[in-house]
Amino acid sequence: MRSQKILIVEDEKNLRSVLAAILEAEGFSTTQTESAEDALAVMARELPVLVLTDQRLPGMSGTELLARIKERWPRVPVLIATAYGEIEQAVQAIKAGAEHYLTKPVDEGELVAIIRQALSCRGHTNPPRSQDLPRHGIIGESPGTREILEMIHLVAPAPSNVLITGESGTGKELVARGLHVASPRAHAPFLAFNCGAVPLDLVESEIFGHEKGAFTGAVRSQAGKLEMAGSGTLFLDEVGDMPLAMQVKLLRTLQEREYTRLGGNQPLRLAARIIAATHVDLAKAVEAGSFREDLYYRLNVIP
C-alpha cells in the first residue's frame, strides 16, 4: 500500500527536515520545497494528499499559495504554519479555504492530529454553515451566536492563547469549553480556575502548585492547575482580577513555556493551552496600571 504523500513548503531547511522526519515517522511520505512557486510546479507533476506551508515564504506568501491551490486543486487540504504575530492572517486564510493553521514552534502531536483530522475531512470543500457547526451547549440563533460558533470552529485548532471578554453570565466558560472540545487537545483535561474567587495569597499555589513547607499549612506537595491540565486547556476566568505579582509570573510562564511550583526550583514545562476570560475592559485596566500591557497582548493573541 502506497503511503500518503504530503507536500511541505518551508524556506528554512532545518525546520523543513524536522517536519519531514515527524511525518515520515507517522507513515507519510513527503516532498519538500522552499518556495510557493516550486510547490506549484511539484503539484502539477504529482498531486499530494495535503499541503503544509509556511505563511512567510520568499516571493509568494502562504496565503497566496493557498489561493492558487484552491483555484486549481480545490480538494487538496492546505495547512498554514504561522508565527504568533500572524494569527489574524491565518484566521483570514481559513476563511479563504485553508483547513487549519498551526503556530510556531509547531507541536509534534498537534501537527499529526491536525493532519489526520484534515485528511479525514478531505473532500468537504465548502466551509460548514453555522447551523451545521457543533453548538457546544451554546443556545441561540442570533447573528452574534452564529459568529461565536464560526469563530470557535476557526480558532479551536490553534494552540494560541485566547482572551474572551464579556459581562458576567454571558457564557464565557461555554465558549472556552467549546474551543477545547473542538481542538486536538479534546482528549486531555479541561480545567477552570476563577482568579477572583480565591483569596489573593492562594492564587499562586492554586495555579502553579506548591512544594511541602512552601507556606504555613503546606504539609505536602501539591500540583497546580497548570500541571494538572497536562496537554489540555486551563481556563483562567476573571483574569482581570489577578494580582499584579501573579500577572508577572503568568507572563514569564507564557514567554518561557515553563514555570516552577511555589517554594520549588524544578522547572516544569508548560504544555497546556491558556484560555482567559474577563468582564473587565483590560485595555482600560492597562491604562489604569492594574493590568500588565505585555500580559494583555500575550493573552489577546487572536483579535
C-alpha positions as CSV (number, residue, x, y, z in Angstrom):
1,M,0.0,0.0,0.0
2,R,1.4,3.4,-1.0
3,S,1.9,5.9,1.7
4,Q,0.1,9.2,1.5
5,K,2.3,12.0,0.2
6,I,2.4,15.4,2.0
7,L,4.0,18.5,0.4
8,I,6.0,20.6,2.8
9,V,6.6,24.2,1.7
10,E,9.1,25.8,4.1
11,D,12.1,28.0,3.3
12,E,14.1,27.1,6.5
13,K,16.0,23.9,5.6
14,N,16.4,22.6,9.2
15,L,12.7,23.1,10.0
16,R,11.7,21.5,6.7
17,S,13.8,18.4,7.6
18,V,12.3,18.2,11.1
19,L,8.7,18.4,9.7
20,A,9.5,15.7,7.2
21,A,11.0,13.4,9.8
22,I,8.0,13.8,12.0
23,L,5.6,13.0,9.2
24,E,7.6,10.1,7.8
25,A,7.8,8.6,11.3
26,E,4.0,8.6,11.2
27,G,3.9,6.6,8.0
28,F,3.5,9.5,5.5
29,S,5.9,10.2,2.6
30,T,6.9,13.8,1.9
31,T,8.0,16.1,-0.9
32,Q,9.8,19.3,0.2
33,T,10.1,22.7,-1.5
34,E,11.4,26.0,-0.3
35,S,9.1,28.3,-2.3
36,A,5.4,28.5,-3.3
37,E,6.5,28.6,-7.0
38,D,8.3,25.3,-6.6
39,A,5.4,23.9,-4.8
40,L,3.0,24.6,-7.7
41,A,5.4,23.0,-10.1
42,V,5.6,19.9,-7.9
43,M,1.8,19.7,-7.7
44,A,1.5,20.0,-11.5
45,R,3.5,16.8,-11.8
46,E,2.2,14.8,-8.8
47,L,-0.7,15.8,-6.5
48,P,-0.1,15.3,-2.7
49,V,-2.9,14.4,-0.3
50,L,-2.2,17.6,1.7
51,V,0.0,20.7,1.6
52,L,1.7,22.1,4.8
53,T,3.0,25.6,4.1
54,D,4.7,28.4,6.0
55,Q,3.0,31.8,5.8
56,R,6.2,33.7,5.3
57,L,7.9,32.5,2.1
58,P,10.3,34.1,-0.4
59,G,8.2,35.6,-3.2
60,M,4.6,34.3,-3.0
61,S,3.2,34.0,0.6
62,G,1.5,31.0,2.0
63,T,-1.9,32.8,1.7
64,E,-1.2,33.5,-2.0
65,L,-0.2,29.8,-2.5
66,L,-3.5,28.8,-0.8
67,A,-5.5,30.8,-3.3
68,R,-3.6,29.2,-6.3
69,I,-4.1,25.7,-4.9
70,K,-7.8,26.2,-4.2
71,E,-8.2,27.6,-7.7
72,R,-6.6,24.5,-9.4
73,W,-7.0,21.7,-6.9
74,P,-9.9,22.6,-4.5
75,R,-10.0,19.2,-2.9
76,V,-6.4,19.3,-1.6
77,P,-6.3,20.3,2.1
78,V,-3.9,23.1,3.0
79,L,-2.5,23.8,6.4
80,I,-0.7,27.1,7.1
81,A,2.0,27.5,9.8
82,T,2.4,31.0,11.2
83,A,4.3,32.9,13.9
84,Y,2.3,34.2,16.8
85,G,2.1,37.7,15.3
86,E,0.5,36.4,12.1
87,I,-2.6,34.8,13.7
88,E,-5.0,37.3,12.3
89,Q,-3.7,36.5,8.8
90,A,-4.1,32.8,9.5
91,V,-7.7,33.2,10.5
92,Q,-8.3,35.1,7.3
93,A,-6.6,32.2,5.4
94,I,-9.0,29.7,6.9
95,K,-11.9,31.9,5.8
96,A,-10.4,31.7,2.3
97,G,-10.3,27.9,2.4
98,A,-7.3,26.6,4.5
99,E,-8.3,23.6,6.6
100,H,-6.3,24.6,9.7
101,Y,-3.4,26.7,10.9
102,L,-0.6,26.0,13.3
103,T,1.6,28.4,15.3
104,K,5.3,28.0,15.5
105,P,7.0,26.4,17.2
106,V,4.9,23.5,15.9
107,D,3.9,20.9,18.5
108,E,4.6,17.4,17.1
109,G,1.5,15.7,18.5
110,E,-0.7,18.6,17.5
111,L,0.7,18.6,13.9
112,V,-0.1,15.0,13.4
113,A,-3.5,15.2,14.9
114,I,-4.5,18.2,12.8
115,I,-3.2,16.5,9.6
116,R,-5.1,13.3,10.3
117,Q,-8.2,15.4,11.0
118,A,-7.8,17.3,7.8
119,L,-7.4,14.1,5.8
120,S,-10.4,12.5,7.3
121,C,-12.5,15.6,6.2
122,R,-11.0,15.7,2.7
123,G,-13.5,16.3,0.0
124,H,-15.7,18.6,2.1
125,T,-14.5,21.7,0.3
126,N,-17.3,24.1,1.4
127,P,-16.9,25.7,4.8
128,P,-19.5,24.4,7.2
129,R,-22.6,26.6,7.6
130,S,-23.1,28.0,11.1
131,Q,-26.3,25.9,11.6
132,D,-24.2,22.7,10.9
133,L,-21.5,23.5,13.4
134,P,-21.3,21.8,16.8
135,R,-23.1,24.1,19.4
136,H,-21.0,23.2,22.5
137,G,-24.1,24.0,24.7
138,I,-24.4,27.5,23.2
139,I,-28.1,28.2,22.6
140,G,-29.5,30.8,20.2
141,E,-29.8,31.7,16.5
142,S,-28.9,35.3,16.5
143,P,-26.2,36.7,14.2
144,G,-24.0,37.1,17.3
145,T,-24.4,33.4,18.3
146,R,-23.6,32.3,14.7
147,E,-20.5,34.4,14.7
148,I,-19.3,32.9,18.0
149,L,-19.8,29.3,16.7
150,E,-17.9,30.1,13.5
151,M,-15.1,31.7,15.5
152,I,-14.8,28.6,17.7
153,H,-14.5,26.5,14.5
154,L,-11.8,28.7,13.2
155,V,-9.8,29.3,16.3
156,A,-10.0,25.9,18.1
157,P,-7.3,24.1,16.0
158,A,-4.5,26.5,17.0
159,P,-2.5,26.2,20.2
160,S,-2.6,30.0,20.7
161,N,-3.8,31.7,23.8
162,V,-7.3,33.1,23.7
163,L,-8.9,36.0,25.6
164,I,-12.7,36.0,25.9
165,T,-14.4,39.2,27.1
166,G,-18.0,39.8,28.1
167,E,-20.3,40.6,31.0
168,S,-20.7,38.0,33.8
169,G,-23.3,35.3,32.9
170,T,-22.8,35.6,29.1
171,G,-21.4,32.1,28.7
172,K,-17.6,32.7,28.5
173,E,-16.9,29.3,30.0
174,L,-19.1,27.6,27.5
175,V,-17.1,29.3,24.7
176,A,-13.9,28.1,26.4
177,R,-15.1,24.6,26.6
178,G,-16.2,24.7,23.0
179,L,-12.7,25.8,22.0
180,H,-11.2,22.9,24.0
181,V,-13.7,20.2,22.7
182,A,-13.2,21.3,19.0
183,S,-9.4,21.3,19.4
184,P,-6.8,18.5,19.1
185,R,-6.5,18.8,22.9
186,A,-10.0,17.4,23.4
187,H,-8.7,14.1,24.8
188,A,-6.8,15.9,27.6
189,P,-8.3,17.7,30.7
190,F,-10.2,21.0,30.6
191,L,-9.7,22.7,34.0
192,A,-11.3,26.0,35.1
193,F,-10.0,28.4,37.7
194,N,-11.7,31.7,38.8
195,C,-9.0,34.2,39.7
196,G,-11.4,36.3,41.6
197,A,-12.9,33.6,43.8
198,V,-9.8,32.6,45.7
199,P,-8.0,34.6,48.4
200,L,-5.1,36.5,46.9
201,D,-2.5,34.7,48.9
202,L,-3.7,31.3,47.5
203,V,-3.8,32.2,43.8
204,E,-0.2,31.3,43.1
205,S,-0.5,27.9,44.8
206,E,-3.7,27.1,43.0
207,I,-2.4,27.9,39.6
208,F,1.3,26.8,39.8
209,G,1.2,24.3,42.7
210,H,3.4,24.3,45.8
211,E,6.1,22.2,47.5
212,K,5.9,20.9,51.0
213,G,6.7,23.6,53.5
214,A,6.3,26.4,51.0
215,F,4.0,28.2,53.4
216,T,2.3,27.7,56.7
217,G,-0.1,24.7,56.3
218,A,1.7,23.3,53.3
219,V,2.1,19.8,54.8
220,R,2.6,18.1,51.4
221,S,3.5,19.0,47.9
222,Q,0.6,19.8,45.6
223,A,0.3,20.1,41.8
224,G,-1.3,23.3,40.5
225,K,-4.0,23.7,37.8
226,L,-1.4,24.2,35.1
227,E,0.3,20.9,35.9
228,M,-3.0,19.0,36.3
229,A,-4.2,20.3,32.9
230,G,-1.3,18.5,31.2
231,S,-1.6,19.0,27.5
232,G,-5.2,20.1,27.8
233,T,-6.7,23.5,28.5
234,L,-6.6,25.8,31.5
235,F,-9.4,28.3,31.6
236,L,-8.5,31.3,33.7
237,D,-11.8,33.1,34.5
238,E,-11.8,36.7,35.6
239,V,-8.1,37.1,34.8
240,G,-8.6,40.8,35.2
241,D,-8.8,40.2,39.0
242,M,-5.4,38.5,39.1
243,P,-2.9,40.3,41.4
244,L,-0.1,42.1,39.6
245,A,2.6,39.9,41.2
246,M,0.8,36.8,39.7
247,Q,0.5,38.6,36.4
248,V,4.3,38.8,36.3
249,K,4.7,35.0,36.9
250,L,2.0,34.1,34.4
251,L,3.6,36.4,31.8
252,R,7.0,34.7,32.4
253,T,5.4,31.3,32.1
254,L,3.8,32.2,28.7
255,Q,7.1,33.6,27.4
256,E,9.4,30.8,28.6
257,R,6.9,28.0,28.3
258,E,8.0,26.7,31.8
259,Y,7.3,27.5,35.4
260,T,8.1,26.4,39.0
261,R,5.8,25.4,41.9
262,L,5.7,27.9,44.8
263,G,8.7,27.0,47.0
264,G,10.2,24.9,44.3
265,N,13.2,25.2,41.9
266,Q,12.5,22.4,39.5
267,P,11.3,23.9,36.1
268,L,8.1,22.4,34.8
269,R,7.2,22.6,31.1
270,L,4.0,24.4,30.1
271,A,2.1,22.0,27.9
272,A,-1.5,23.4,28.4
273,R,-3.2,26.0,26.3
274,I,-4.4,29.0,28.2
275,I,-7.8,30.5,27.6
276,A,-8.6,33.5,29.7
277,A,-11.8,35.4,30.3
278,T,-12.8,38.6,32.0
279,H,-15.7,41.1,32.4
280,V,-13.2,43.9,32.8
281,D,-12.1,46.1,30.0
282,L,-8.5,45.1,30.0
283,A,-7.4,47.9,27.7
284,K,-8.7,50.4,30.2
285,A,-7.1,48.3,33.1
286,V,-3.8,48.6,31.3
287,E,-4.2,52.4,31.1
288,A,-5.0,52.5,34.8
289,G,-2.0,50.4,35.7
290,S,-3.9,47.5,37.2
291,F,-3.1,45.0,34.4
292,R,0.2,44.5,32.6
293,E,0.2,45.5,28.9
294,D,2.6,42.8,27.9
295,L,0.4,40.1,29.5
296,Y,-2.6,41.6,27.8
297,Y,-1.0,41.1,24.4
298,R,0.2,37.6,25.3
299,L,-3.3,36.6,26.1
300,N,-5.1,38.5,23.4
301,V,-3.3,36.8,20.5
302,I,-6.4,36.4,18.4
303,P,-8.3,39.7,18.0
